[in-house]
Amino acid sequence: MALLNRIVVSPMGQQSADNAGNATDWYLMHLGNLAVSGAGLVIVEATAVEPRGRVSTTCLGLWSDQNATALERVLRFYRANGDSKWGIQLAHAGRKGSVNPAWKGRDVMREEDGGWRVVGPSPIAYPGRDTPEALEAHDIAYIIKSFADAATSARDLGFDAVEIHAAHGYLLHSFLSPLTNRRTDAHGGSLENRMRFPLEVVRAVRAVWPKDRILGIRVNGTDWAQGGWTIEEAVDFAKETEKAGVDYITASSGGTVADQTILVGPSYQIPLAAAIKEAVDVPVIGVGLITEPAQAEDIVSTGRADLVALGRAMLYNPRWVWHASFELNGKVGFPGQYERCHPKMRTRDPLSINVNA
């Protein structure tokens, strides 16, 4: 699959769906901005595969026909007005679910207020939240099927890519991390056992996802906490996901526990991407405080990652890709209606591409 460039828009949780997980008009505006950004790949935010998989009641979902119909309305606009490829991140919040959106304080939502009982590998609560119920074997099988069913819906909607969320302390990563997985059955203990459930999800999604479309996975490179998930384990897991059929790996980190110690700075997660890239043959996406075009170009040109993903930088400046193309003397896609907003965007200029032409 060919992309316009190596710039990826990260999935960014807007938590602006209705209470049934359906995309609202907010997504016409938010993702519409990104549709005309010129990025090579835009990934729709973490989308729950079942109601218990939401972070809040207003997270996007893809467990019902109603969810799919609401997303299809939004996708029609993107396809008509942009030339990016489109992906969707499929996720399950696990023990970090049933809270209010971040801008409302992330307070725990009680069942009488629309909340739900959270689930996880073991009854270990995320600090300040409810203790999860440990998943039984039949629950695990149900969630695996839920991921596959959501991927089938994404396939029918025409998404170009699906990304499985196995990072940031959410359900799949909580099975991987020894900080949150204290099971003594086939899904706990050894690294092989802790990887079992996430790899079963990858295989189930790959089985229904077309071979000519892209399957990715977002993983944690580290938990940034003593006794937690390590880059060495992440490399081993990345190798196994490649065997299971993923086409790219995004290297992120953190989010498993509250007492993490993160050395935050520009490109702070890129060493994690570089370590995984050395071990696999599929493309690796680097992410984390990438804000400047020259910084992104350096990451790619030095081979530390194959693509760069931007999140908050794209929220702050949805025209980041245009500015990067001017700074780096590249080409950029944009709608014809905007061609006169900058001299370099005129269709007569060899540096520009009008995606509607």
LUMLO-526301 format. One record per residue (C-alpha): residue number from 1; residue in three letters; x, y, z. Coordinates in steps of 0.5 Angstrom, whole numbers, padded with zeros to 4 digits. Layout:
BEGIN
+-----+------+-------+-------+-------+
!  nr ! rest !    px !    py !    pz !
+-----+------+-------+-------+-------+
! NUM !  ALA !     X !     Y !     Z !
...
+-----+------+-------+-------+-------+
//
This chain:
BEGIN
+-----+------+-------+-------+-------+
!  nr ! rest !    px !    py !    pz !
+-----+------+-------+-------+-------+
!   1 !  MET !  0000 !  0000 !  0000 !
!   2 !  ALA !  0003 !  0007 ! -0002 !
!   3 !  LEU !  0002 !  0013 !  0002 !
!   4 !  LEU !  0003 !  0020 !  0000 !
!   5 !  ASN !  0009 !  0021 !  0005 !
!   6 !  ARG !  0011 !  0018 !  0012 !
!   7 !  ILE !  0007 !  0022 !  0016 !
!   8 !  VAL !  0002 !  0019 !  0021 !
!   9 !  VAL ! -0003 !  0022 !  0025 !
!  10 !  SER ! -0004 !  0018 !  0031 !
!  11 !  PRO ! -0011 !  0016 !  0034 !
!  12 !  MET ! -0013 !  0021 !  0039 !
!  13 !  GLY ! -0019 !  0020 !  0044 !
!  14 !  GLN ! -0024 !  0025 !  0043 !
!  15 !  GLN ! -0029 !  0022 !  0047 !
!  16 !  SER ! -0034 !  0025 !  0043 !
!  17 !  ALA ! -0039 !  0020 !  0041 !
!  18 !  ASP ! -0046 !  0019 !  0044 !
!  19 !  ASN ! -0047 !  0014 !  0049 !
!  20 !  ALA ! -0048 !  0009 !  0045 !
!  21 !  GLY ! -0041 !  0009 !  0041 !
!  22 !  ASN ! -0044 !  0013 !  0035 !
!  23 !  ALA ! -0040 !  0018 !  0032 !
!  24 !  THR ! -0043 !  0025 !  0032 !
!  25 !  ASP ! -0042 !  0031 !  0028 !
!  26 !  TRP ! -0036 !  0033 !  0032 !
!  27 !  TYR ! -0032 !  0028 !  0028 !
!  28 !  LEU ! -0034 !  0031 !  0022 !
!  29 !  MET ! -0030 !  0037 !  0024 !
!  30 !  HIS ! -0024 !  0034 !  0028 !
!  31 !  LEU ! -0023 !  0028 !  0023 !
!  32 !  GLY ! -0025 !  0033 !  0017 !
!  33 !  ASN ! -0019 !  0037 !  0019 !
!  34 !  LEU ! -0014 !  0031 !  0019 !
!  35 !  ALA ! -0017 !  0029 !  0012 !
!  36 !  VAL ! -0014 !  0035 !  0008 !
!  37 !  SER ! -0008 !  0035 !  0012 !
!  38 !  GLY ! -0004 !  0032 !  0007 !
!  39 !  ALA ! -0002 !  0026 !  0012 !
!  40 !  GLY !  0000 !  0019 !  0009 !
!  41 !  LEU ! -0004 !  0016 !  0014 !
!  42 !  VAL ! -0010 !  0018 !  0019 !
!  43 !  ILE ! -0012 !  0013 !  0024 !
!  44 !  VAL ! -0018 !  0014 !  0028 !
!  45 !  GLU ! -0018 !  0014 !  0035 !
!  46 !  ALA ! -0018 !  0008 !  0040 !
!  47 !  THR ! -0025 !  0005 !  0038 !
!  48 !  ALA ! -0028 !  0000 !  0043 !
!  49 !  VAL ! -0030 ! -0007 !  0041 !
!  50 !  GLU ! -0035 ! -0008 !  0046 !
!  51 !  PRO ! -0039 ! -0003 !  0051 !
!  52 !  ARG ! -0034 ! -0005 !  0057 !
!  53 !  GLY ! -0028 ! -0003 !  0053 !
!  54 !  ARG ! -0030 !  0004 !  0053 !
!  55 !  VAL ! -0026 !  0009 !  0057 !
!  56 !  SER ! -0032 !  0013 !  0058 !
!  57 !  THR ! -0039 !  0013 !  0056 !
!  58 !  THR ! -0037 !  0017 !  0050 !
!  59 !  CYS ! -0032 !  0013 !  0047 !
!  60 !  LEU ! -0033 !  0011 !  0040 !
!  61 !  GLY ! -0035 !  0004 !  0039 !
!  62 !  LEU ! -0035 ! -0001 !  0033 !
!  63 !  TRP ! -0039 ! -0007 !  0036 !
!  64 !  SER ! -0046 ! -0005 !  0033 !
!  65 !  ASP ! -0049 ! -0004 !  0026 !
!  66 !  GLN ! -0051 !  0003 !  0029 !
!  67 !  ASN ! -0044 !  0005 !  0030 !
!  68 !  ALA ! -0042 !  0003 !  0023 !
!  69 !  THR ! -0047 !  0007 !  0020 !
!  70 !  ALA ! -0045 !  0013 !  0024 !
!  71 !  LEU ! -0038 !  0012 !  0022 !
!  72 !  GLU ! -0040 !  0011 !  0015 !
!  73 !  ARG ! -0043 !  0018 !  0014 !
!  74 !  VAL ! -0036 !  0021 !  0017 !
!  75 !  LEU ! -0032 !  0017 !  0012 !
!  76 !  ARG ! -0036 !  0019 !  0006 !
!  77 !  PHE ! -0033 !  0026 !  0007 !
!  78 !  TYR ! -0026 !  0024 !  0008 !
!  79 !  ARG ! -0026 !  0020 !  0002 !
!  80 !  ALA ! -0029 !  0026 ! -0002 !
!  81 !  ASN ! -0024 !  0031 !  0000 !
!  82 !  GLY ! -0018 !  0028 !  0002 !
!  83 !  ASP ! -0012 !  0023 ! -0001 !
!  84 !  SER ! -0010 !  0020 !  0006 !
!  85 !  LYS ! -0010 !  0013 !  0007 !
!  86 !  TRP ! -0015 !  0011 !  0013 !
!  87 !  GLY ! -0014 !  0007 !  0019 !
!  88 !  ILE ! -0018 !  0005 !  0026 !
!  89 !  GLN ! -0015 !  0003 !  0032 !
!  90 !  LEU ! -0019 ! -0002 !  0036 !
!  91 !  ALA ! -0018 ! -0002 !  0043 !
!  92 !  HIS ! -0021 ! -0005 !  0050 !
!  93 !  ALA ! -0020 !  0000 !  0056 !
!  94 !  GLY ! -0020 ! -0006 !  0061 !
!  95 !  ARG ! -0019 ! -0004 !  0068 !
!  96 !  LYS ! -0018 !  0003 !  0066 !
!  97 !  GLY ! -0025 !  0004 !  0063 !
!  98 !  SER ! -0031 !  0007 !  0066 !
!  99 !  VAL ! -0029 !  0014 !  0068 !
! 100 !  ASN ! -0031 !  0021 !  0065 !
! 101 !  PRO ! -0027 !  0024 !  0060 !
! 102 !  ALA ! -0020 !  0027 !  0061 !
! 103 !  TRP ! -0023 !  0034 !  0061 !
! 104 !  LYS ! -0028 !  0033 !  0066 !
! 105 !  GLY ! -0023 !  0030 !  0071 !
! 106 !  ARG ! -0023 !  0022 !  0070 !
! 107 !  ASP ! -0027 !  0021 !  0076 !
! 108 !  VAL ! -0030 !  0014 !  0076 !
! 109 !  MET ! -0037 !  0013 !  0074 !
! 110 !  ARG ! -0041 !  0009 !  0078 !
! 111 !  GLU ! -0046 !  0004 !  0075 !
! 112 !  GLU ! -0052 !  0008 !  0077 !
! 113 !  ASP ! -0049 !  0014 !  0073 !
! 114 !  GLY ! -0048 !  0009 !  0067 !
! 115 !  GLY ! -0041 !  0006 !  0069 !
! 116 !  TRP ! -0040 ! -0001 !  0069 !
! 117 !  ARG ! -0035 ! -0006 !  0072 !
! 118 !  VAL ! -0028 ! -0006 !  0069 !
! 119 !  VAL ! -0025 ! -0012 !  0067 !
! 120 !  GLY ! -0017 ! -0014 !  0067 !
! 121 !  PRO ! -0012 ! -0020 !  0068 !
! 122 !  SER ! -0012 ! -0020 !  0075 !
! 123 !  PRO ! -0016 ! -0016 !  0081 !
! 124 !  ILE ! -0011 ! -0010 !  0081 !
! 125 !  ALA ! -0014 ! -0003 !  0081 !
! 126 !  TYR ! -0011 !  0002 !  0077 !
! 127 !  PRO ! -0010 !  0008 !  0083 !
! 128 !  GLY ! -0016 !  0011 !  0084 !
! 129 !  ARG ! -0020 !  0007 !  0080 !
! 130 !  ASP ! -0025 !  0001 !  0082 !
! 131 !  THR ! -0022 ! -0006 !  0082 !
! 132 !  PRO ! -0023 ! -0010 !  0076 !
! 133 !  GLU ! -0026 ! -0017 !  0075 !
! 134 !  ALA ! -0021 ! -0022 !  0073 !
! 135 !  LEU ! -0023 ! -0025 !  0066 !
! 136 !  GLU ! -0025 ! -0032 !  0066 !
! 137 !  ALA ! -0023 ! -0036 !  0060 !
! 138 !  HIS ! -0030 ! -0035 !  0056 !
! 139 !  ASP ! -0029 ! -0028 !  0057 !
! 140 !  ILE ! -0023 ! -0028 !  0054 !
! 141 !  ALA ! -0026 ! -0032 !  0048 !
! 142 !  TYR ! -0031 ! -0027 !  0048 !
! 143 !  ILE ! -0027 ! -0021 !  0047 !
! 144 !  ILE ! -0022 ! -0024 !  0042 !
! 145 !  LYS ! -0029 ! -0025 !  0038 !
! 146 !  SER ! -0031 ! -0018 !  0039 !
! 147 !  PHE ! -0024 ! -0016 !  0036 !
! 148 !  ALA ! -0025 ! -0020 !  0030 !
! 149 !  ASP ! -0032 ! -0018 !  0029 !
! 150 !  ALA ! -0030 ! -0010 !  0030 !
! 151 !  ALA ! -0025 ! -0012 !  0024 !
! 152 !  THR ! -0030 ! -0015 !  0020 !
! 153 !  SER ! -0034 ! -0008 !  0021 !
! 154 !  ALA ! -0028 ! -0004 !  0019 !
! 155 !  ARG ! -0027 ! -0008 !  0013 !
! 156 !  ASP ! -0034 ! -0007 !  0010 !
! 157 !  LEU ! -0033 !  0000 !  0012 !
! 158 !  GLY ! -0027 !  0000 !  0007 !
! 159 !  PHE ! -0022 !  0002 !  0012 !
! 160 !  ASP ! -0015 !  0002 !  0009 !
! 161 !  ALA ! -0012 !  0000 !  0016 !
! 162 !  VAL ! -0013 ! -0003 !  0023 !
! 163 !  GLU ! -0009 ! -0002 !  0029 !
! 164 !  ILE ! -0009 ! -0006 !  0035 !
! 165 !  HIS ! -0008 ! -0002 !  0041 !
! 166 !  ALA ! -0004 ! -0007 !  0046 !
! 167 !  ALA ! -0001 ! -0001 !  0050 !
! 168 !  HIS ! -0002 !  0004 !  0055 !
! 169 !  GLY ! -0004 ! -0001 !  0060 !
! 170 !  TYR ! -0011 ! -0002 !  0057 !
! 171 !  LEU ! -0013 ! -0009 !  0057 !
! 172 !  LEU ! -0008 ! -0013 !  0052 !
! 173 !  HIS ! -0002 ! -0009 !  0055 !
! 174 !  SER ! -0005 ! -0011 !  0062 !
! 175 !  PHE ! -0004 ! -0018 !  0060 !
! 176 !  LEU !  0003 ! -0017 !  0058 !
! 177 !  SER !  0006 ! -0013 !  0064 !
! 178 !  PRO !  0008 ! -0017 !  0070 !
! 179 !  LEU !  0005 ! -0011 !  0074 !
! 180 !  THR ! -0002 ! -0012 !  0072 !
! 181 !  ASN ! -0002 ! -0020 !  0071 !
! 182 !  ARG ! -0001 ! -0024 !  0077 !
! 183 !  ARG ! -0005 ! -0030 !  0074 !
! 184 !  THR ! -0003 ! -0037 !  0075 !
! 185 !  ASP ! -0006 ! -0040 !  0069 !
! 186 !  ALA ! -0004 ! -0041 !  0061 !
! 187 !  HIS ! -0005 ! -0033 !  0061 !
! 188 !  GLY !  0000 ! -0031 !  0066 !
! 189 !  GLY !  0007 ! -0032 !  0069 !
! 190 !  SER !  0012 ! -0033 !  0063 !
! 191 !  LEU !  0013 ! -0028 !  0058 !
! 192 !  GLU !  0010 ! -0034 !  0053 !
! 193 !  ASN !  0003 ! -0034 !  0057 !
! 194 !  ARG !  0003 ! -0027 !  0058 !
! 195 !  MET !  0003 ! -0026 !  0050 !
! 196 !  ARG ! -0002 ! -0031 !  0049 !
! 197 !  PHE ! -0008 ! -0027 !  0049 !
! 198 !  PRO ! -0006 ! -0021 !  0045 !
! 199 !  LEU ! -0003 ! -0026 !  0040 !
! 200 !  GLU ! -0010 ! -0029 !  0040 !
! 201 !  VAL ! -0013 ! -0023 !  0038 !
! 202 !  VAL ! -0008 ! -0021 !  0033 !
! 203 !  ARG ! -0009 ! -0028 !  0029 !
! 204 !  ALA ! -0016 ! -0027 !  0030 !
! 205 !  VAL ! -0016 ! -0020 !  0027 !
! 206 !  ARG ! -0011 ! -0022 !  0021 !
! 207 !  ALA ! -0016 ! -0028 !  0020 !
! 208 !  VAL ! -0022 ! -0023 !  0018 !
! 209 !  TRP ! -0018 ! -0017 !  0015 !
! 210 !  PRO ! -0016 ! -0017 !  0008 !
! 211 !  LYS ! -0009 ! -0019 !  0006 !
! 212 !  ASP ! -0008 ! -0013 !  0001 !
! 213 !  ARG ! -0010 ! -0008 !  0007 !
! 214 !  ILE ! -0005 ! -0006 !  0013 !
! 215 !  LEU ! -0006 ! -0009 !  0020 !
! 216 !  GLY ! -0002 ! -0006 !  0025 !
! 217 !  ILE ! -0001 ! -0006 !  0033 !
! 218 !  ARG !  0001 ! -0001 !  0038 !
! 219 !  VAL !  0006 ! -0003 !  0043 !
! 220 !  ASN !  0009 ! -0001 !  0050 !
! 221 !  GLY !  0017 ! -0001 !  0049 !
! 222 !  THR !  0017 !  0000 !  0057 !
! 223 !  ASP !  0012 !  0001 !  0063 !
! 224 !  TRP !  0018 !  0006 !  0066 !
! 225 !  ALA !  0017 !  0003 !  0072 !
! 226 !  GLN !  0021 ! -0002 !  0076 !
! 227 !  GLY !  0019 ! -0009 !  0075 !
! 228 !  GLY !  0014 ! -0008 !  0069 !
! 229 !  TRP !  0015 ! -0009 !  0062 !
! 230 !  THR !  0021 ! -0008 !  0059 !
! 231 !  ILE !  0024 ! -0006 !  0052 !
! 232 !  GLU !  0027 ! -0013 !  0052 !
! 233 !  GLU !  0020 ! -0016 !  0053 !
! 234 !  ALA !  0017 ! -0011 !  0048 !
! 235 !  VAL !  0022 ! -0014 !  0042 !
! 236 !  ASP !  0020 ! -0021 !  0043 !
! 237 !  PHE !  0013 ! -0019 !  0043 !
! 238 !  ALA !  0014 ! -0015 !  0037 !
! 239 !  LYS !  0017 ! -0021 !  0033 !
! 240 !  GLU !  0012 ! -0025 !  0035 !
! 241 !  THR !  0007 ! -0020 !  0032 !
! 242 !  GLU !  0010 ! -0020 !  0026 !
! 243 !  LYS !  0010 ! -0028 !  0025 !
! 244 !  ALA !  0002 ! -0027 !  0027 !
! 245 !  GLY !  0001 ! -0023 !  0021 !
! 246 !  VAL !  0002 ! -0015 !  0023 !
! 247 !  ASP !  0005 ! -0010 !  0018 !
! 248 !  TYR !  0007 ! -0005 !  0022 !
! 249 !  ILE !  0009 ! -0004 !  0029 !
! 250 !  THR !  0008 !  0003 !  0033 !
! 251 !  ALA !  0013 !  0004 !  0039 !
! 252 !  SER !  0010 !  0008 !  0045 !
! 253 !  SER !  0010 !  0007 !  0052 !
! 254 !  GLY !  0008 !  0008 !  0059 !
! 255 !  GLY !  0000 !  0008 !  0062 !
! 256 !  THR !  0001 !  0002 !  0066 !
! 257 !  VAL !  0002 !  0005 !  0073 !
! 258 !  ALA !  0001 !  0012 !  0076 !
! 259 !  ASP !  0008 !  0012 !  0079 !
! 260 !  GLN !  0012 !  0011 !  0073 !
! 261 !  THR !  0018 !  0015 !  0072 !
! 262 !  ILE !  0019 !  0018 !  0065 !
! 263 !  LEU !  0024 !  0022 !  0062 !
! 264 !  VAL !  0020 !  0026 !  0057 !
! 265 !  GLY !  0023 !  0030 !  0052 !
! 266 !  PRO !  0023 !  0031 !  0044 !
! 267 !  SER !  0023 !  0024 !  0041 !
! 268 !  TYR !  0024 !  0021 !  0048 !
! 269 !  GLN !  0021 !  0014 !  0045 !
! 270 !  ILE !  0025 !  0014 !  0039 !
! 271 !  PRO !  0030 !  0009 !  0042 !
! 272 !  LEU !  0024 !  0004 !  0043 !
! 273 !  ALA !  0022 !  0004 !  0036 !
! 274 !  ALA !  0030 !  0004 !  0034 !
! 275 !  ALA !  0031 ! -0002 !  0038 !
! 276 !  ILE !  0024 ! -0006 !  0035 !
! 277 !  LYS !  0026 ! -0004 !  0028 !
! 278 !  GLU !  0033 ! -0008 !  0029 !
! 279 !  ALA !  0029 ! -0014 !  0031 !
! 280 !  VAL !  0023 ! -0014 !  0026 !
! 281 !  ASP !  0023 ! -0013 !  0018 !
! 282 !  VAL !  0016 ! -0010 !  0018 !
! 283 !  PRO !  0016 ! -0002 !  0018 !
! 284 !  VAL !  0016 !  0001 !  0025 !
! 285 !  ILE !  0013 !  0008 !  0027 !
! 286 !  GLY !  0016 !  0012 !  0032 !
! 287 !  VAL !  0012 !  0017 !  0036 !
! 288 !  GLY !  0012 !  0022 !  0042 !
! 289 !  LEU !  0014 !  0029 !  0042 !
! 290 !  ILE !  0015 !  0030 !  0035 !
! 291 !  THR !  0014 !  0037 !  0034 !
! 292 !  GLU !  0019 !  0040 !  0028 !
! 293 !  PRO !  0019 !  0038 !  0021 !
! 294 !  ALA !  0027 !  0037 !  0022 !
! 295 !  GLN !  0026 !  0033 !  0028 !
! 296 !  ALA !  0022 !  0028 !  0024 !
! 297 !  GLU !  0026 !  0028 !  0018 !
! 298 !  ASP !  0032 !  0026 !  0022 !
! 299 !  ILE !  0028 !  0020 !  0025 !
! 300 !  VAL !  0027 !  0017 !  0019 !
! 301 !  SER !  0033 !  0019 !  0015 !
! 302 !  THR !  0037 !  0016 !  0020 !
! 303 !  GLY !  0033 !  0010 !  0020 !
! 304 !  ARG !  0031 !  0010 !  0027 !
! 305 !  ALA !  0024 !  0009 !  0025 !
! 306 !  ASP !  0020 !  0008 !  0018 !
! 307 !  LEU !  0015 !  0013 !  0019 !
! 308 !  VAL !  0013 !  0018 !  0025 !
! 309 !  ALA !  0007 !  0019 !  0028 !
! 310 !  LEU !  0004 !  0026 !  0031 !
! 311 !  GLY ! -0002 !  0027 !  0036 !
! 312 !  ARG ! -0002 !  0033 !  0040 !
! 313 !  ALA !  0002 !  0037 !  0035 !
! 314 !  MET ! -0003 !  0036 !  0029 !
! 315 !  LEU ! -0009 !  0038 !  0034 !
! 316 !  TYR ! -0005 !  0044 !  0035 !
! 317 !  ASN ! -0003 !  0045 !  0028 !
! 318 !  PRO ! -0008 !  0041 !  0023 !
! 319 !  ARG ! -0003 !  0044 !  0017 !
! 320 !  TRP !  0003 !  0041 !  0020 !
! 321 !  VAL !  0004 !  0037 !  0014 !
! 322 !  TRP !  0004 !  0043 !  0009 !
! 323 !  HIS !  0009 !  0047 !  0013 !
! 324 !  ALA !  0013 !  0041 !  0014 !
! 325 !  SER !  0013 !  0040 !  0006 !
! 326 !  PHE !  0015 !  0048 !  0005 !
! 327 !  GLU !  0021 !  0047 !  0010 !
! 328 !  LEU !  0023 !  0041 !  0007 !
! 329 !  ASN !  0022 !  0042 !  0000 !
! 330 !  GLY !  0017 !  0036 ! -0001 !
! 331 !  LYS !  0010 !  0036 ! -0004 !
! 332 !  VAL !  0004 !  0036 ! -0001 !
! 333 !  GLY ! -0003 !  0034 ! -0002 !
! 334 !  PHE ! -0009 !  0039 ! -0001 !
! 335 !  PRO ! -0016 !  0041 ! -0003 !
! 336 !  GLY ! -0017 !  0045 ! -0009 !
! 337 !  GLN ! -0021 !  0050 ! -0005 !
! 338 !  TYR ! -0015 !  0052 ! -0001 !
! 339 !  GLU ! -0010 !  0053 ! -0007 !
! 340 !  ARG ! -0009 !  0060 ! -0006 !
! 341 !  CYS ! -0007 !  0061 !  0001 !
! 342 !  HIS !  0000 !  0060 !  0000 !
! 343 !  PRO !  0004 !  0061 ! -0006 !
! 344 !  LYS !  0007 !  0054 ! -0006 !
! 345 !  MET !  0001 !  0051 ! -0006 !
! 346 !  ARG ! -0001 !  0054 ! -0013 !
! 347 !  THR ! -0002 !  0048 ! -0018 !
! 348 !  ARG !  0003 !  0051 ! -0023 !
! 349 !  ASP !  0008 !  0050 ! -0018 !
! 350 !  PRO !  0012 !  0044 ! -0019 !
! 351 !  LEU !  0012 !  0043 ! -0011 !
! 352 !  SER !  0005 !  0042 ! -0010 !
! 353 !  ILE !  0000 !  0037 ! -0011 !
! 354 !  ASN ! -0008 !  0038 ! -0012 !
! 355 !  VAL ! -0011 !  0032 ! -0009 !
! 356 !  ASN ! -0018 !  0034 ! -0012 !
! 357 !  ALA ! -0015 !  0035 ! -0019 !
+-----+------+-------+-------+-------+
//
